[in-house]
């Protein structure tokens, strides 16, 4: 009835009474969204002094059910409401919690009033049935939320986010400055989000909490969504600028995107999304929606050995098995047109394989260690905060199926944050790939290939091993294990391919020391290079949640070792190997091996043509 509603308004009025002195006297730094409605500064000084004494506190706790209803509003708040709520300190979310309870209480009263009218025969259209003398408690609370609470939450969300974005270290990695704080073990590395992402998540928390507690058919709900959109769009504008600063101009960026805005992706960027590592990245950051589509389905259908398909003989350089056609890329790298993820990527990075080009690497603008850490931190932070915000937005009961239009717009803005996080994550992977190929492209120029006195590894192999170890530690420290796993994904397949491409260049006669012949020590140096790189890469990726694939690595490195071994065969051994392993390599590769001068043979392409005729083409 009206008296009960008036009592409820009285309690709410005392709960909403601000008192800066009370906040200061507690010695607790109360944030702006906790000062005001349902903050600790709600009791007047007289009540506060009474409540501070131990005797008064004991008397308050002893309040019986008989006199609770007789207590004044301020005494009820001080003596009953907070002490009997487990000693928890009031927060801004309590306003929304009380609103839900009061809404249910109002609904129950309406039902009781309707039943009473039905039992007494009172007409629902009568003035006495619909007239209330005072403002109802639910209307009173809604007015407080709309006029006092939402403006405070808006200031906290927008000002808190903008203040963090204006800091010089807004998107910088948060690193532990301790001497031995760096985590280099195989365990999980828990990495904090950057300052800007932490501020966005913390500042918008009360608004997201209110989103699920306010009725969607009221004016407050669209206003609340608009406030969230404003804060998130402000964050996105700064995040896009940061992505441009750390990525634009790099070789990895040009491989992935056309232009500065990221709206036009290259074919290589699209091919990266068909890899299993990409679906693992989405899964570990909680984006299961995209995994349910074609990305994950297409990845799982591809077998690992399909990345290195056996190539049967052909008289015209084309395979006739299952209608496949083999295409020469760069200096003879054979790529299968079968719809395999690795082949899709290789089709679009053939320029990286032209090791013998005079201007190779001139346009390779690569990241420093510090820049790589910044990109790893940015990728991790954007992906993590987008997942956390989407969890806050998603209804636990109905999910996304019944989401209204304003909420869908808010969700699209959150997905925009994830989009930029995925952009930077793919940049990290492309950067590590370019750093790897830029070092391996120097193997064919090493003097160790013509050494006669000892077997020595090319210096670029040692350099690459050191880079893999350092990059793995840096990315894990700044961006966590998941970003590191994705950045190093598929290197166990790419490194053997780059080594085989080096062998093709040497066999074609491209060498820095062309006047000196390839020696057995040189062939052994190439073989050991593969073993050393396998060990270094395995060590760099031996951490929790790594995407390392043992089967793919064993297959790829074994194939490259067999290809290197053909360089030291004499002609009879080469013929025997070709006869017994005809499907291991392409017709072009075998022809190249027969025509090259090795440590134990003189090249003769006619021997290969004769062998093909004997074997039936």
C-alpha positions as CSV (number, residue, x, y, z in Angstrom):
1,X,0.0,0.0,0.0
2,X,1.0,3.7,0.1
3,X,2.5,3.5,3.6
4,X,4.8,0.6,2.6
5,X,5.9,2.4,-0.5
6,X,6.6,5.6,1.5
7,X,8.7,3.6,3.9
8,X,10.6,2.1,1.0
9,X,11.3,5.6,-0.4
10,X,12.5,6.8,3.0
11,X,15.0,3.9,3.2
12,X,16.2,4.6,-0.4
13,X,16.5,8.3,0.4
14,X,18.8,7.6,3.3
15,X,20.8,5.1,1.3
16,X,21.3,7.8,-1.4
17,X,22.4,10.6,1.0
18,X,26.0,11.6,0.1
19,X,28.6,12.4,2.8
20,X,32.1,13.2,1.7
21,X,33.1,13.4,5.4
22,X,32.0,9.8,6.0
23,X,34.1,8.6,3.0
24,X,37.1,10.4,4.2
25,X,36.8,9.2,7.8
26,X,36.9,5.6,6.8
27,X,40.4,6.0,5.4
28,X,39.3,4.2,2.2
29,X,39.7,5.8,-1.2
30,X,36.2,5.4,-2.6
31,X,36.0,5.6,-6.4
32,X,33.5,8.0,-8.1
33,X,31.0,5.3,-9.0
34,X,30.8,4.2,-5.3
35,X,30.2,7.7,-3.9
36,X,26.5,8.5,-4.2
37,X,23.8,5.9,-4.3
38,X,24.4,3.0,-1.9
39,X,27.9,4.2,-1.0
40,X,29.2,4.1,2.5
41,X,28.6,7.9,2.8
42,X,24.9,7.5,3.5
43,X,24.6,7.9,7.3
44,X,24.5,11.2,9.0
45,X,27.2,12.1,11.6
46,X,25.0,11.4,14.6
47,X,24.1,7.9,13.4
48,X,27.8,7.3,12.5
49,X,29.0,8.2,16.0
50,X,26.5,5.9,17.5
51,X,27.4,3.1,15.1
52,X,31.1,3.4,15.8
53,X,30.8,2.2,19.5
54,X,31.1,-1.5,20.2
55,X,28.1,-1.4,22.6
56,X,25.9,0.3,20.0
57,X,27.0,-2.3,17.4
58,X,26.1,-5.1,19.7
59,X,22.7,-3.6,20.4
60,X,22.1,-3.1,16.7
61,X,22.9,-6.7,15.9
62,X,20.5,-7.7,18.7
63,X,17.6,-6.0,17.0
64,X,14.6,-8.4,16.9
65,X,12.1,-9.0,14.3
66,X,9.6,-7.2,16.5
67,X,11.2,-3.8,16.5
68,X,12.9,-3.9,13.0
69,X,9.8,-2.5,11.4
70,X,9.7,0.3,13.9
71,X,13.2,1.6,13.3
72,X,13.7,4.9,11.5
73,X,15.1,4.6,8.0
74,X,18.6,5.7,8.9
75,X,18.7,3.3,11.8
76,X,17.4,0.4,9.7
77,X,20.2,0.9,7.2
78,X,22.9,1.2,9.8
79,X,21.6,-1.5,12.3
80,X,20.0,-4.1,10.0
81,X,20.6,-3.9,6.3
82,X,24.4,-3.7,6.2
83,X,25.4,-5.6,9.4
84,X,23.2,-8.5,8.4
85,X,24.5,-8.7,4.9
86,X,27.7,-10.4,5.9
87,X,29.6,-7.2,6.5
88,X,30.0,-6.6,2.8
89,X,30.6,-3.0,1.9
90,X,27.9,-1.5,-0.4
91,X,28.8,-1.0,-4.0
92,X,27.1,0.6,-7.0
93,X,25.7,-2.7,-8.2
94,X,23.5,-2.9,-5.1
95,X,21.3,-0.2,-6.6
96,X,20.4,-2.5,-9.5
97,X,20.0,-5.5,-7.1
98,X,17.5,-3.5,-5.0
99,X,15.7,-2.5,-8.2
100,X,15.1,-6.0,-9.2
101,X,13.8,-6.9,-5.7
102,X,11.6,-3.8,-5.6
103,X,10.3,-4.6,-9.0
104,X,9.2,-8.0,-7.9
105,X,7.7,-6.6,-4.7
106,X,5.8,-4.0,-6.8
107,X,4.5,-6.7,-9.1
108,X,3.4,-8.9,-6.2
109,X,1.6,-5.9,-4.7
110,X,-0.2,-5.3,-8.0
111,X,-1.3,-9.0,-8.1
112,X,-2.5,-8.8,-4.5
113,X,-4.4,-5.7,-5.3
114,X,-6.0,-7.3,-8.3
115,X,-7.0,-10.4,-6.3
116,X,-8.4,-8.2,-3.5
117,X,-10.5,-6.2,-6.0
118,X,-11.7,-9.5,-7.5
119,X,-12.7,-10.9,-4.2
120,X,-14.5,-7.7,-3.1
121,X,-16.2,-7.1,-6.4
122,X,-14.5,-3.7,-6.9
123,X,-14.3,-2.6,-10.5
124,X,-10.8,-2.2,-11.9
125,X,-11.9,1.0,-13.6
126,X,-12.9,2.6,-10.4
127,X,-10.9,5.7,-9.2
128,X,-10.0,4.0,-5.9
129,X,-8.5,1.0,-7.7
130,X,-6.0,2.9,-9.8
131,X,-5.3,6.0,-7.7
132,X,-2.2,6.2,-5.5
133,X,-1.5,9.2,-3.3
134,X,2.3,9.0,-3.4
135,X,5.0,8.2,-5.8
136,X,5.7,4.4,-5.9
137,X,9.1,3.1,-4.7
138,X,9.9,1.6,-8.1
139,X,9.3,4.9,-9.8
140,X,11.3,6.7,-7.1
141,X,14.3,4.3,-7.6
142,X,14.1,4.5,-11.4
143,X,14.3,8.3,-11.2
144,X,17.4,8.1,-8.9
145,X,19.1,5.6,-11.3
146,X,18.3,7.8,-14.3
147,X,19.2,11.1,-12.8
148,X,22.0,10.3,-10.5
149,X,23.4,6.9,-11.1
150,X,23.7,6.8,-14.9
151,X,25.5,10.2,-15.2
152,X,28.0,9.0,-12.6
153,X,28.6,5.7,-14.4
154,X,28.9,7.6,-17.7
155,X,31.6,9.8,-16.2
156,X,33.4,6.8,-14.8
157,X,33.3,4.8,-18.0
158,X,34.2,7.6,-20.4
159,X,36.6,9.6,-18.3
160,X,38.3,6.5,-16.9
161,X,38.9,5.1,-20.4
162,X,40.0,8.4,-21.9
163,X,42.4,9.1,-19.0
164,X,44.1,5.7,-19.6
165,X,44.2,6.2,-23.4
166,X,46.0,9.5,-22.9
167,X,48.8,7.9,-21.0
168,X,52.1,7.4,-22.8
169,X,52.2,3.7,-21.8
170,X,48.5,3.1,-22.6
171,X,49.3,0.2,-25.0
172,X,52.8,-0.7,-23.7
173,X,53.6,-4.2,-22.3
174,X,53.4,-4.5,-18.5
175,X,56.7,-6.2,-17.7
176,X,58.1,-7.2,-14.3
177,X,61.2,-5.2,-13.7
178,X,62.7,-7.8,-11.3
179,X,66.1,-9.3,-12.4
180,X,64.9,-12.9,-12.6
181,X,61.2,-12.3,-13.1
182,X,61.2,-13.4,-16.7
183,X,59.3,-16.6,-17.3
184,X,61.3,-18.8,-19.6
185,X,60.0,-22.2,-18.5
186,X,57.5,-24.4,-20.3
187,X,54.6,-23.5,-18.0
188,X,51.7,-21.1,-18.6
189,X,52.6,-17.4,-18.6
190,X,49.9,-15.2,-17.1
191,X,50.2,-11.9,-18.9
192,X,48.3,-8.7,-17.9
193,X,46.5,-6.7,-20.5
194,X,47.8,-3.3,-21.3
195,X,46.7,-0.3,-19.3
196,X,44.2,0.9,-21.8
197,X,42.4,-2.4,-22.0
198,X,42.4,-2.8,-18.2
199,X,40.8,0.6,-17.9
200,X,38.2,-0.1,-20.5
201,X,37.2,-3.3,-18.8
202,X,37.2,-1.8,-15.3
203,X,35.5,1.5,-16.2
204,X,32.6,-0.1,-18.1
205,X,31.9,-2.8,-15.6
206,X,29.1,-1.0,-13.7
207,X,27.4,-0.1,-17.0
208,X,27.5,-3.8,-18.2
209,X,26.1,-4.8,-14.8
210,X,23.3,-2.4,-15.2
211,X,22.6,-3.6,-18.7
212,X,21.1,-6.9,-17.6
213,X,19.2,-5.5,-14.6
214,X,17.2,-2.7,-16.3
215,X,14.1,-3.4,-18.3
216,X,14.7,-3.2,-22.1
217,X,11.4,-1.5,-22.7
218,X,12.3,1.6,-20.7
219,X,14.1,4.7,-21.9
220,X,17.1,4.0,-19.6
221,X,18.2,0.9,-21.5
222,X,18.9,2.6,-24.9
223,X,20.6,5.4,-23.0
224,X,22.8,2.9,-21.2
225,X,23.8,1.1,-24.5
226,X,24.6,4.5,-26.0
227,X,27.0,5.2,-23.1
228,X,28.8,1.9,-23.6
229,X,29.1,2.4,-27.3
230,X,30.6,5.8,-26.8
231,X,33.3,4.5,-24.4
232,X,34.1,1.5,-26.7
233,X,34.2,3.5,-29.9
234,X,36.6,6.0,-28.2
235,X,38.8,3.1,-27.3
236,X,38.6,1.6,-30.8
237,X,39.7,4.9,-32.4
238,X,42.9,4.9,-30.3
239,X,43.5,1.2,-30.8
240,X,43.4,1.5,-34.6
241,X,45.9,4.3,-34.4
242,X,48.2,2.2,-32.3
243,X,47.9,-0.8,-34.7
244,X,49.0,1.6,-37.5
245,X,51.9,2.9,-35.5
246,X,53.4,-0.5,-34.7
247,X,52.6,-2.4,-38.0
248,X,52.4,0.0,-40.9
249,X,55.4,0.0,-43.2
250,X,56.7,-3.4,-42.1
251,X,57.1,-6.2,-44.7
252,X,54.7,-8.4,-42.7
253,X,52.0,-5.7,-42.9
254,X,52.3,-5.5,-46.7
255,X,51.9,-9.3,-46.9
256,X,48.7,-9.1,-45.0
257,X,46.9,-5.9,-46.0
258,X,46.5,-3.4,-48.7
259,X,46.3,0.2,-47.5
260,X,46.4,1.5,-43.9
261,X,42.9,0.7,-42.6
262,X,43.0,-3.0,-42.7
263,X,39.8,-3.3,-44.7
264,X,41.4,-4.9,-47.8
265,X,43.1,-8.1,-46.9
266,X,45.5,-9.9,-49.2
267,X,45.0,-13.5,-50.3
268,X,47.8,-14.6,-48.0
269,X,45.9,-13.1,-45.0
270,X,42.8,-15.0,-46.0
271,X,44.8,-18.2,-46.5
272,X,46.1,-17.9,-42.9
273,X,42.6,-18.1,-41.6
274,X,42.2,-21.6,-43.1
275,X,45.0,-23.0,-40.9
276,X,44.4,-25.0,-37.8
277,X,46.5,-22.7,-35.8
278,X,44.1,-19.8,-36.5
279,X,41.1,-21.8,-35.2
280,X,43.1,-22.7,-32.1
281,X,43.8,-19.0,-31.6
282,X,40.1,-18.3,-31.7
283,X,39.3,-21.1,-29.4
284,X,41.8,-20.1,-26.7
285,X,40.5,-16.6,-26.7
286,X,36.9,-17.7,-26.5
287,X,35.7,-16.9,-30.0
288,X,33.7,-20.1,-30.6
289,X,31.3,-18.4,-33.0
290,X,33.8,-18.2,-35.9
291,X,35.0,-21.7,-35.2
292,X,31.6,-23.1,-35.9
293,X,31.8,-21.8,-39.5
294,X,33.9,-22.8,-42.4
295,X,37.3,-22.0,-40.8
296,X,37.4,-25.0,-38.4
297,X,35.5,-27.3,-40.7
298,X,37.9,-26.7,-43.5
299,X,41.0,-27.1,-41.3
300,X,40.0,-30.4,-39.8
301,X,39.4,-32.0,-43.2
302,X,43.0,-31.5,-44.3
303,X,45.5,-34.3,-43.3
304,X,48.9,-33.3,-42.2
305,X,50.7,-35.3,-44.8
306,X,48.6,-33.6,-47.4
307,X,50.9,-30.6,-47.0
308,X,53.6,-32.6,-48.7
309,X,51.8,-34.7,-51.3
310,X,53.7,-37.4,-53.2
311,X,54.4,-36.3,-56.7
312,X,54.3,-39.1,-59.3
313,X,56.4,-39.0,-62.5
314,X,55.4,-37.1,-65.5
315,X,56.9,-36.6,-68.9
316,X,55.8,-33.0,-69.3
317,X,56.4,-31.7,-65.8
318,X,52.7,-32.2,-64.8
319,X,51.4,-34.8,-62.5
320,X,48.6,-37.0,-63.9
321,X,47.6,-38.4,-60.5
322,X,44.0,-37.4,-59.5
323,X,44.1,-34.5,-61.9
324,X,46.7,-32.5,-59.8
325,X,49.0,-30.0,-61.4
326,X,52.3,-29.0,-59.9
327,X,53.4,-25.4,-60.2
328,X,57.0,-24.1,-60.0
329,X,57.3,-21.2,-57.7
330,X,60.4,-19.1,-57.1
331,X,63.5,-21.2,-58.0
332,X,61.7,-24.5,-58.4
333,X,59.6,-25.0,-55.3
334,X,56.8,-27.3,-56.2
335,X,53.4,-26.6,-54.8
336,X,50.4,-28.8,-55.0
337,X,47.2,-27.2,-56.2
338,X,45.2,-29.4,-53.9
339,X,43.1,-27.4,-51.4
340,X,45.6,-27.7,-48.5
341,X,46.1,-24.9,-46.1
342,X,49.9,-24.7,-46.3
343,X,49.8,-24.7,-50.1
344,X,47.3,-21.9,-50.1
345,X,49.8,-19.8,-48.1
346,X,52.8,-20.7,-50.3
347,X,51.0,-19.7,-53.4
348,X,50.9,-16.1,-52.2
349,X,54.4,-15.7,-50.8
350,X,56.5,-17.0,-53.7
351,X,58.4,-13.7,-53.7
352,X,60.0,-14.7,-50.4
353,X,61.6,-17.7,-52.0
354,X,63.6,-15.9,-54.7
355,X,66.8,-16.2,-52.6
356,X,69.1,-15.6,-55.6
357,X,67.5,-12.4,-56.7
358,X,70.1,-9.5,-56.6
359,X,67.6,-7.3,-54.7
360,X,66.2,-9.9,-52.4
361,X,65.5,-8.5,-48.9
362,X,65.9,-4.9,-49.9
363,X,62.3,-4.2,-48.9
364,X,62.4,-6.3,-45.7
365,X,61.5,-3.8,-43.0
366,X,61.3,-6.0,-39.9
367,X,60.5,-5.4,-36.2
368,X,63.1,-5.0,-33.5
369,X,62.8,-7.1,-30.4
370,X,61.1,-4.2,-28.6
371,X,58.6,-3.6,-31.5
372,X,57.8,-7.3,-31.5
373,X,57.0,-7.3,-27.8
374,X,54.7,-4.3,-28.4
375,X,52.8,-6.0,-31.1
376,X,52.4,-9.2,-29.1
377,X,51.1,-7.3,-26.1
378,X,48.6,-5.4,-28.3
379,X,47.3,-8.6,-29.9
380,X,46.9,-10.3,-26.6
381,X,45.2,-7.3,-24.9
382,X,42.7,-6.6,-27.7
383,X,41.7,-10.3,-28.0
384,X,41.4,-10.8,-24.3
385,X,39.4,-7.6,-23.5
386,X,37.0,-8.3,-26.4
387,X,36.3,-11.8,-25.0
388,X,35.8,-10.4,-21.5
389,X,33.4,-7.7,-22.8
390,X,31.5,-10.1,-24.8
391,X,31.0,-12.4,-21.8
392,X,29.7,-9.4,-19.9
393,X,27.3,-8.6,-22.7
394,X,26.0,-12.1,-23.4
395,X,22.9,-13.0,-21.5
396,X,23.3,-16.1,-19.4
397,X,19.7,-17.2,-20.0
398,X,18.9,-16.5,-23.6
399,X,22.4,-16.0,-25.2
400,X,22.3,-14.0,-28.5
401,X,19.1,-15.4,-30.0
402,X,16.7,-12.7,-28.6
403,X,19.2,-9.8,-28.4
404,X,17.6,-6.5,-29.4
405,X,19.0,-4.1,-32.0
406,X,20.8,-1.7,-29.7
407,X,22.6,-4.6,-28.0
408,X,23.6,-6.1,-31.4
409,X,25.2,-2.8,-32.3
410,X,27.1,-2.9,-29.1
411,X,28.2,-6.4,-29.8
412,X,29.5,-5.4,-33.3
413,X,31.6,-2.8,-31.7
414,X,33.1,-5.4,-29.3
415,X,33.8,-7.6,-32.3
416,X,35.6,-4.7,-33.9
417,X,38.1,-4.8,-31.0
418,X,38.6,-8.6,-31.7
419,X,39.1,-7.9,-35.4
420,X,42.0,-5.5,-34.7
421,X,43.4,-8.0,-32.2
422,X,43.4,-10.7,-34.9
423,X,45.0,-8.3,-37.3
424,X,48.0,-7.9,-35.0
425,X,48.1,-11.6,-34.1
426,X,48.5,-12.4,-37.8
427,X,51.1,-9.7,-38.1
428,X,53.1,-11.4,-35.4
429,X,53.0,-14.7,-37.2
430,X,54.0,-13.1,-40.5
431,X,56.8,-11.2,-38.8
432,X,58.4,-14.3,-37.3
433,X,58.1,-16.0,-40.7
434,X,59.9,-13.2,-42.5
435,X,62.6,-13.0,-39.8
436,X,63.1,-16.8,-40.4
437,X,63.3,-16.7,-44.2
438,X,65.5,-13.6,-44.2
439,X,68.1,-15.5,-42.3
440,X,67.8,-18.8,-44.2
441,X,68.0,-17.0,-47.5
442,X,71.8,-16.5,-46.8
443,X,72.7,-20.2,-46.5
444,X,73.5,-20.6,-50.1
445,X,76.1,-17.8,-49.9
446,X,78.0,-19.4,-47.0
447,X,81.7,-20.4,-47.5
448,X,81.0,-23.5,-45.4
449,X,79.5,-25.1,-48.5
450,X,82.9,-25.3,-50.2
451,X,85.0,-26.0,-47.1
452,X,87.5,-28.8,-47.4
453,X,89.0,-28.9,-44.0
454,X,86.1,-29.3,-41.6
455,X,82.3,-29.3,-41.3
456,X,81.1,-25.9,-40.0
457,X,77.6,-24.6,-39.7
458,X,76.7,-21.4,-41.6
459,X,76.6,-18.4,-39.3
460,X,73.1,-17.6,-40.3
461,X,71.9,-20.9,-38.8
462,X,73.3,-20.0,-35.4
463,X,71.8,-16.5,-35.8
464,X,68.4,-18.0,-36.5
465,X,68.5,-20.3,-33.5
466,X,69.3,-17.4,-31.3
467,X,66.5,-15.4,-32.8
468,X,63.9,-18.2,-32.3
469,X,64.8,-18.5,-28.6
470,X,64.8,-14.8,-28.0
471,X,61.6,-14.1,-29.9
472,X,59.8,-16.9,-28.1
473,X,60.8,-15.5,-24.7
474,X,59.9,-11.9,-25.7
475,X,56.5,-12.8,-27.1
476,X,55.6,-15.0,-24.2
477,X,56.6,-12.3,-21.7
478,X,54.6,-9.5,-23.5
479,X,51.7,-11.4,-25.1
480,X,51.5,-14.8,-23.4
481,X,51.7,-18.4,-24.5
482,X,48.8,-18.3,-27.0
483,X,50.2,-15.4,-29.0
484,X,53.6,-17.0,-29.0
485,X,52.2,-20.4,-30.1
486,X,50.4,-18.7,-33.0
487,X,53.4,-16.7,-34.0
488,X,55.5,-19.8,-34.3
489,X,52.9,-22.0,-35.8
490,X,53.8,-23.9,-39.0
491,X,57.5,-23.0,-38.7
492,X,58.2,-26.8,-38.4
493,X,56.9,-27.0,-42.0
494,X,58.3,-23.8,-43.4
495,X,61.9,-24.2,-42.3
496,X,62.4,-27.6,-44.1
497,X,60.9,-26.0,-47.2
498,X,63.3,-23.0,-47.0
499,X,66.2,-25.5,-46.7
500,X,65.0,-27.4,-49.7
501,X,64.8,-24.2,-51.7
502,X,68.4,-23.5,-50.7
503,X,69.4,-26.9,-52.2
504,X,67.6,-26.1,-55.4
505,X,69.4,-22.8,-55.7
506,X,72.8,-24.5,-55.2
507,X,71.9,-27.2,-57.7
508,X,71.0,-24.6,-60.2
509,X,74.5,-23.2,-60.0
510,X,73.8,-20.1,-57.9
511,X,76.5,-19.8,-55.4
512,X,78.7,-17.1,-53.9
513,X,81.8,-19.2,-54.6
514,X,80.9,-20.5,-58.0
515,X,84.5,-21.2,-58.9
516,X,84.8,-23.7,-56.1
517,X,82.9,-27.0,-56.1
518,X,80.4,-28.1,-53.5
519,X,82.2,-30.4,-51.0
520,X,81.1,-33.3,-48.9
521,X,81.7,-31.1,-45.9
522,X,79.3,-28.6,-47.4
523,X,76.6,-31.2,-47.9
524,X,77.2,-32.4,-44.3
525,X,76.9,-28.7,-43.1
526,X,73.5,-28.5,-44.8
527,X,72.3,-31.7,-43.2
528,X,73.5,-30.6,-39.8
529,X,71.7,-27.3,-40.3
530,X,68.4,-29.1,-40.6
531,X,69.1,-31.0,-37.4
532,X,70.2,-27.9,-35.5
533,X,67.2,-25.9,-36.6
534,X,64.8,-28.7,-35.6
535,X,66.4,-28.8,-32.1
536,X,66.3,-25.0,-31.8
537,X,62.7,-24.7,-33.0
538,X,61.6,-27.5,-30.8
539,X,63.2,-25.8,-27.8
540,X,61.7,-22.4,-28.6
541,X,58.1,-23.9,-28.8
542,X,58.3,-26.2,-25.8
543,X,55.8,-24.4,-23.7
544,X,52.3,-24.9,-22.6
545,X,49.6,-24.6,-25.3
546,X,52.2,-24.7,-28.1
547,X,50.9,-25.4,-31.6
548,X,53.9,-27.6,-32.4
549,X,52.9,-30.6,-34.5
550,X,55.2,-33.6,-34.1
551,X,53.9,-35.5,-37.0
552,X,54.2,-32.6,-39.4
553,X,57.7,-31.7,-38.1
554,X,59.0,-35.3,-38.5
555,X,57.6,-35.6,-42.0
556,X,58.9,-32.2,-43.2
557,X,62.4,-32.4,-41.7
558,X,62.8,-36.1,-42.9
559,X,61.8,-35.0,-46.4
560,X,64.3,-32.1,-46.5
561,X,67.1,-34.4,-45.1
562,X,66.4,-36.8,-48.0
563,X,66.6,-34.0,-50.5
564,X,69.9,-32.8,-49.1
565,X,71.3,-36.3,-49.1
566,X,70.8,-36.6,-52.9
567,X,73.5,-34.0,-53.4
568,X,76.3,-36.4,-52.2
569,X,75.2,-39.5,-54.2
570,X,77.2,-40.7,-57.1
571,X,75.3,-41.2,-60.3
572,X,74.5,-44.9,-59.7
573,X,73.3,-44.2,-56.2
574,X,71.1,-41.3,-57.5
575,X,69.6,-43.6,-60.2
576,X,68.9,-46.2,-57.6
577,X,67.3,-43.7,-55.2
578,X,65.2,-42.2,-58.0
579,X,64.0,-45.7,-59.1
580,X,63.0,-46.7,-55.6
581,X,61.5,-43.3,-54.4
582,X,60.1,-41.9,-57.6
583,X,57.1,-40.4,-55.8
584,X,59.0,-38.5,-53.1
585,X,59.9,-35.5,-55.3
586,X,58.8,-33.9,-58.4
587,X,60.1,-34.5,-61.9
588,X,61.7,-31.1,-61.9
589,X,63.6,-31.8,-58.7
590,X,65.0,-35.1,-60.0
591,X,66.0,-33.5,-63.2
592,X,67.8,-30.8,-61.3
593,X,69.7,-33.3,-59.2
594,X,70.8,-35.3,-62.3
595,X,72.1,-32.2,-64.0
596,X,74.1,-30.7,-61.1
597,X,77.8,-31.4,-60.4
598,X,78.1,-32.9,-56.9
599,X,81.0,-33.9,-54.8
600,X,80.9,-37.4,-56.2
601,X,79.3,-37.0,-59.6
602,X,79.3,-35.0,-62.8
603,X,75.9,-33.8,-63.9
604,X,74.3,-35.5,-66.8
605,X,70.6,-34.9,-67.5
606,X,70.6,-37.5,-70.3
607,X,70.9,-40.2,-67.6
608,X,67.7,-39.0,-66.1
609,X,65.9,-39.0,-69.5
610,X,67.1,-42.5,-70.1
611,X,66.1,-43.7,-66.7
612,X,62.6,-42.2,-67.3
613,X,62.3,-44.1,-70.5
614,X,63.3,-47.4,-68.8
615,X,60.7,-46.8,-66.1
616,X,58.0,-46.1,-68.6
617,X,57.9,-42.3,-68.7
